[in-house]
């Protein structure tokens, strides 16, 4: 189903935040000038995949569609691409894999990568196993007799790690060691990587990412932005689990049990932490903007009101949803990220109580009265709340943002350290290694009647000028790096295309000394060429009589 609007954005509500804040970049477009068109498609994923089998839902001609360009076509990209280690070797999935493949060719670099992986496993280890995991890590990489010994980490740093491990095996124990190793990798090894065939292969993938063939239609919905004659289309990952508002009010008794509410609150806290790390304040945290994926994990969606705050500054803006806006927003005061922690307090309250803290379910009350309650009234707690749940809500719903949990200098760390989250291993949670308390039924449809969608499918009476057209054109970016690269890896396109010569020589597409072969002509080109040749008049060469 496709929704056409007058140069409007259509949005498949989606996996909200993929570490590069892609939802902010796309969601902000749809909110500009106040016209967001949303379409929640709860269709089963099997409809999108085009089947299964050996091709994983791919077109029969997928290799032709995704053929890597000759390296000579990537020279401009080689000159202009930003040489940032974090972006190229850590954040971008294909870049990360290719840098690791390069490191595998040099034993000293391979040991560094293996050490970083071992630290990641240490951080994900259950509390009762973390000490043994840490001791094994120290013996493997910092014992002089070990084959995997890392000599570049000073012994005093290692000794400090060993001492702290005996006292308290915290997750941050190896932070100093990993910083030293990471700084080393981002120096000379990163520079030499730029001269390798692995970096050339990365440039080929980046070229392909920017210039996805027009006939290539992704077999699954992902983060793409493209333009038709009538519309700017923003496509995001489908979320089949419904939104929290539906689950709170339409799945039996209103509200969740404590365990489920705490799990969702912890995941939302991680999402807000990612946004705030990029200095983005969300400003519209409410149940209908929190979606569930197939497994039951939550995603923050609809970032139409999100805004990036300039470094060291604050902003003003009376925006949000009635009943969820913080007092400082209602009073049009300056703020940074404090409204998001207020919103989390409202959400935790609503998940447990089954109604928002300042307005009862379906209560007919004027906006001014709700705003007054937010500014002046104290929320009331029923016996559904244990003491720790009351405490975190009270701290998050502090009228004074300076006293609010999350706003006292350490951000999300303050919230994560609240006793209500004592049983949450946030490292494992962020790695999707904890099972959600609720798993959606793939056969169920977690939303109201789809006919309700029609009322906000189109917007009338909006006249756009050339300035608007220019603005929208800037967002026709095609595929977006991290989601697109993840798709290439998950569907094994990267694995099948990313091949090299077995004898170590350069592949023809990576060798600048081999000419770029001309494109193959299609059947109809050859057919019409023969027809044209047959119908052309014969040329008689003149001769003497």
N, C-alpha and C positions, 0 to 999 in steps of 0.2 A: 504494500500500500504506500502510495506517495502523496504527500500533501503539497499542492502548489499554492503559493500565496503571492501577493504583489511584492516581489523582491524581499520576502520574509524569510526568517530562519525556521527550519523545522528540526526538531530535536528528538532523537530517540533516547529517552532517559536511560542513564548509563552508569557504567563503572566510573566512579566520580573522580578519583584522584590517583594518578599513576606516577607519582613522584616527580613529574615535571610540570605539575599544575596545569595540565592540559585542559581541565574543565574550566579553569579560570579564563584561559585564552579564548575558548570557544563560547562559554556561557556569557561572557561579557558582551559579545557581539549581539546575541539575541536580546539582551536587556537594553542595548543602546536605543535611545528614543522611546523606550518603554514598550516595545512590542515584542513580546516573547511568544512564539508559537510552539507549543509542546505537543508531542504525540507519543503516548505511552503504548508501545507495542508489546503485548505480553505473549506474542506468538512463540511456540516451542522452538528451541534452537535448531531442531532437526530440519525445520523448514528453511533455515538459512544455509545449512551446510551442504545442501545439494546431494545428500546421500552420504555414504561412508566408504567402506572398502579400502583398497590399497591407495586410492588417490586422496583420501581424507577430504572429500568434497571438492577437490580441485578440478578445474577444467582439464580436458584431455590435452589441451595445448598450453598448459601452464608454463612449461619450460621455455616455449617460444615467447610467451608474453613477458616472462621475467628474465629474459636473457641478459646477462651482464654486458655492459658496453666495453668496447676496446679501451684500454687504459689511456690511449691518446685523447679520448673524448673527455677525460677527467682532469686535464691539466689546469683548467681555470679553477676547478674546485680545489685542486691541490694548492694553488696559490692563495685562495681566499678563505679556506676553512680555518676556523679558530683552533689553534693548537693548545687546547685546554685538557689536561690529563683527566680531571674529574669527569668532564663531559664525554670525551672520546673513549676512555678506558674503564669507566665505572658505571656511568648512568646509561649509556646507550648499549642495549643488549648485544647487538652484533659487534660493535666496537669492543666490548668487553671480551667476547669470545675470541676475536681475532688477536687482540693484544695478548691473551693467554696462550694462543697458539704460537705466537712469536716467542713468548717467554719459555715455552716448552723446548725451543731449539737451543737454549742456553741453560745449562744445569744450575748456575748460580741464581738466575732469575726464576727458574721453575721452583726452586726451594722457597723463594720469597712468596710466590703465589700459594704454594702449599701451606706455608705458615699462616698467611692471611685467612685461608679457608679453615685451618685448624682453630684459629681464634674465633671465627664465626660459629663453628660447632661448639666451642667452649661456651660462648655466650648463649647459645640455644639449649645447652644441656640443662636438665632438671636440677633443682637446687641440691638434691642429695648426691648427685653424681658430678657436680661441677669441680669439686676439689680434686678428685682422681683424674678428671679430664685435664685439669690445669697442670698437675704434676707430670702427666704423660707428655703434655705439650712442652714443658720446660726441659724434660729429659731428651726429647726428640730434636729440638732446635737449638738448645743452648748448652748442650753437653759437648765438651771438646772432642770426645771420642765418637760422636754421632756422625753418620754419613750426611745427615741433613743439617749440620751445624751452620748457624748464621753468625759469622764473625763480626758483622758491622754493628751489632747492638752492644753497647758498653756493658761490662760485667756488673757495674754498680746498679744499672737499671734492672738487669736480670735478678740480682740479689734482692732488690726491693720487691720485685714481683713474687719471688719465692717466699719472702717474709710475710707479705700481706696475704698470700694464699693460705698460709698456715693459720693466720688470724681470722680472716673472713674472705672467702672466695667470691668476691663481687664480680658482676658482669664487666665492669670497666677495668679490671685488673691489668690487662695487656694493652691498654690504650697508648701508653708511652712507646712500647715496642712496635706496635702497628704504625704509629706515626713515623718512627725512624725508618721502617721498611718502606712505607708508602712514599716518604720524601725521597728515598733512594730510587724507587721505581720511576717516580715522576721526573727524575733528572736525566742523567746520561742514557739509561735504558729507553726512556720515552723518546729521546731525540734520535737514537739509533733505530727505533721502531719506525720512525717516519721514512727511513731509507729502505725499508724492507718490502717484500712483496705482500706481506700481510696488511700493511697500511695501504698499499695500492689496491688490494682487494676491498678494503673498507671504503675507499673512495668510489669504487665501482658500485657498491651497495648504496652509498649515499646518492650517487647519480641516479640510480634506479628509483630510490625513495622519492627523489624530487620530480622525476619524470615518469611516473607510472603510466603505462600506455592507456590511452583513452578507452580501449575496448576491454581493459582488465577490470572486472567487477569483483571486489573482494568477496570470498565465499562466506565470511562472517562479518557482522557489523563491528566496526572498529572506529578509531578516531580519524575520520577523514573530513575534509572540508572541500566542497566542490560547488561549482556554479552552473545553473542551467539558464535558459533564456529568461525564466520568470522568477527564479528563487536562488537564494544562497542556502545550501544544504549543509547542516552540521550533523554528522552521524557518529553516534557513540555506542559503546557496547550495550547490548540488550541485557536487562536485569529481570529475570523471571520471577523473583520472589516477592514482588509487590513492595509497597512502602510501609513504613512503621505506623502511619496513621491507620491504614487498613488493618494491620495486625493488632493494634491497641484496641480498636473499637469494633471490629467485625469478626473476631475469632473467639467467640464465647464471651466470658466475663471481661469487662474492660480492664486493661492494664496487664502487666507481666509479673511473673514471680521475680523475686529478688535476683536470683542467679542470672536470669536472662537479661534483666535491665542492666546489671553490672557489666556483663559481657559487651553489650552494645555500647554502653557508656565508655568502656575502655577503648573500643575500636574507634569511636568518634573522637576521643581524646587524641589518639594517634593521628587521625586525619587532620584535626585542627593544628596539631604540632607541625605537620608537614606544610600546611598553608602558612602558618605564622613564621616558619623558617624562611619563607620567601617574602615575608612582610605583607602577606595578604590577609585581610580581615574578611570573614565570610558574610556576616551580618544577616543571615536569614535561616538560622538553625531552627528547624521545626520538624515534626514527625513525617510530614508528607515529602520532605526533601531528603529523607534517609531511605535508601533502597536496599533490598536484599538480593544477593546473587544466588546462583543455583545451589551453593553449599550452605547458605545462611549467613555469610559474612555481610557486613553493611558497607555501603558506599555513600559518600556525600555527593548529592547531585544539585543541578540548577544553581550555578554560581552567578546568576544574573546580577546580583547586588554586591558581589565581591569586588573589592578594590585593593590595589597595591598601594601601601603607604610609603611615601618617600623616606629614605634613611634618616632617622633621628627626628622625624616630624610626627604630628598627629593630624587627624582629619575631623571634619564635622559632616553631618548628614543625617537627617531624620528619615531613615529608610528602614524597612523591615516589615514584619507582620504584626498586626495588633495582638497584644498579649504576650509576645515573645521579645519585643524590643526592650533593651536595657534602659534604666532611668536616665543615664547620661545621653542616650540617643533621643529619647522623648523630649528632653530639655534642651536639645540641640547644643550640647556641650562638646568640647574636644575629646577625642578618644583615640586609642590605637586598636588593640585586639580585645579589650575588655568586654565588648558586647557578645563575643563568641562564648566566653566562659559563663556569662549570664544565660545565654541560650542553652548551654549544656545543662545548667541547673534546672531550667524550665523543662527540658527534655527528660532528665532523670525523674523529676517529680511526676511528669505526665505518664511515663512508662510504669511507674509503681502505683500511682493513685488512680489512673484511668481518666484523668481530666487535667487540664492545664492549671497552674497555680493561681491564676488571677481571673479565670472565667470558667464557669461550669460548662459541661457539654451541652451544646445547643441553647445556651442561655442567650436571650435577646437583650443586649445591653449596648448602649452607645459607646463609641470609641473613646470619647472623653472620659467616661466612667472607668473603662478598662485602664486607660493611661493613669488615671488618678490612683487606682488600686496598685498599679506597678510602683508608683512613686511613694505611696504613703502606707499601704496596708502590709501586714505581715502574713505570709502564707500559712495555712493551717495544715497540720499533719494528722492523718488518721492512724489507726493501729496497723495499717499495712506497712508502715515504715519502721524498720529497726533503727536503733540509735545512730549507727554509722551512716545510714541512708539519710536520716534527718540532718546529721552534721554536715555531710558534703553538700546537700541542697542549701542549707543555711549559709554555708561559706560561699557557694557559687552565686547565690541570690542576694548577696550583700548589696544594699542600696548604694554604698560608697565603693566605687571601683578600686580605690586604693587599698581597701580592706578585703577585696574579693579574692578568692582562691584562683591562682593562675595569673594574678596581676601584681605580684609582689617581688618581681625580679627574676624568677626562674621559670616562668611560663608553665608549659605542660608538665615539667618535672614536679612542680608543687602538687598538681592534681594527681599524677600517677602515684605519688607517695602517700596519698590518703589511705587510711586503714581499710577502707571498703574494697580496695584493689589488692589487698595483701596476697590473695591467691592467684593473681594474674601475673604470669611471666610475660612481660611486655615484649621481650626479644622474640619469644616463640610466637606471640600473638601477631607481631608485625611480619613474621615469616609465614603466616597462615598455617602454623603448626598446631594450633589449638582448635578443637572441634567446637563449632557453634552449638548453643543449647537447643536450637530449632533448625531443622533442615526442611526446606520447602519440598512439597510433593511436586515432581515434574509434570504430573497430569492435572494439577490444580491451576486455577486462574485467580491470582491474588489481587483482584481489583474489582471495582463496581462495574455495572453494566457498561460495556464498551461504547454504547450509544451516547453516554455522557461526554465522550471525547469531542463530539461534533461541535459543542457549544464554544470551544476555544481552538478550533482547527483553523479558523481564518480571522483576519482582522480587516475591517472595512473602514473606508474614509481616511486612509493614510496616503498622502501624496509625497513621494520621494523625489528629490532633485538630484542633479549630477553629483553633488557633494556626497550624497548618501551612496550613490553607485560606486564612487571612488573608494569610499570607506569599506563597503562590502567586498570590493575587488581585492583589497589587501588581505582578506582572510581566506581567499581561495588558495590555500597552501598545499592542496593535495593531501598526501598522507602525512601523519605526524610521527616524528622519529621513534619515540619509545614504543607506542602501541603498534606501529607498523612493523618495527623490527621484531617485537615479541611475536607477532603473527607469523612472520617468516620463519622464526625458530620453532614455534609450537606446531606448525603444519609441516615441518621438516623440509621446507623449501631451501632453507639455508644449508642444511646438511647435504642435500642432493646436488646443489649448485656449487657449493664452496669446495671444489676439488682442485688438486694440484698434480703436477707430473710426479710419478713415482720415483724418477731418478734425480729429483731435486732441481731440474731445469725449469725455466719459466714457462707457464702456459702461454699459448699464442695470444690470448687476450690481455696478458700482463706484460708482454714483450713489446717495448716501444719500437724495436727494430723490425718487427713484423708488421706488414701493412694491415690496416683494418679491412677485413673482407667486405665486399659489397653486400647489401641486403638481398635475401632471396626473393625472387619475383613470384607472386602468387599464380594460381592456375588461370584466373581470368585475364591477368596481364599477358601471359603467354598465349592464351587463346586469341585475344583480340589482336595481338601482334601478328599472329599467323594470318588472321583474317585481313588485316591491313596490308600485309605483304602480298597476299593473293589477289587483292582487288586493285593494287597499284598498277598503272599502265606500264607496259614494258618499255624500256629505253633502248632505242636503236642507235647504235654507234655509227656515225656516218663514215663512209669510206670512199674511196675513189671509184669512179664509174668504170 
